Amino acid sequence: MLANFLIGLREGLEAALVVGILVAYLVRLGRRDLLPAVWAGAAAAAVISLAFGAALTFGPSRLTFEAQEAIGGFLSIAAVGLLTWMIFWMARTARHLKADLQHQLDSAVAGGRRSVGIIALLAVGREGLETALFLWAGARAAGRTSAGPLVGAGIGLAAAVLLGWALYRGAVRLDLRRFFGWTGVFLVVVAGGVLAYGIHDLQEAGILPGLGNLAFDVSPAVPPTSWYGTLLKGVFSFSPATTWLEAIAWVLYVVPVMTLFVRTAWARPARPTPAAARPAAVGA
């Protein structure tokens, strides 16, 4: 539930920030008549995201076991790719998100309500589709059949809406760079677990080899039915019995991605060189 809560909070906050920036900018421009278009675009994005999540959940249910595992494996890997792109994109653009959206909105305002609605639809829809895909992959990796993952994600989304409203009203100040930096570190580890489980799905489907070739089996020390075994699987998709291919995929993903993300998220902006310290121009 913790991982799903964090995903819902992070993705929901991104969507809430986008909507808040669009609304505040239109109010500042004196174009309140375009606000319904923003809400309509955001609502349409939410409906599309829910429909996508329902299709992922119920669509493959009548297929054979091997087909379900193959679809689950490929979609889990796709979810990891999207999540990786998302955390790096936000790490680079968190500082400039407001200016970028306002620039897009300047062009959309001239096009009327439809253009403004499309901006909101695309901005919120991207977050919604990413959230639906990764929540589905995370819930599958956790092996949950209960409503726990949905409850965790729902609480996270609700908290994101409240936090986004508080930020819009000026009641709360949040260092977005640090927030997306620390949550990004956690999600890289979560994504590594989903990737490993996606590899396991492809092994069970017979697409990848090595299903019975275990790198380690700590089931006696970490029973899958124990509370800590359930916690590790639910949060990090940890499997006590891990194949060599799963372990290699986890290491090859987490180590380089974590290293690059930390360098990107915590990189200090370059300071302009003082005029006195600059080398004199040739011929001056």
Order of alpha helices (4+ residues) and beta strands (2+ residues): alpha-alpha-alpha-alpha-alpha-alpha-alpha-beta-alpha-beta-alpha
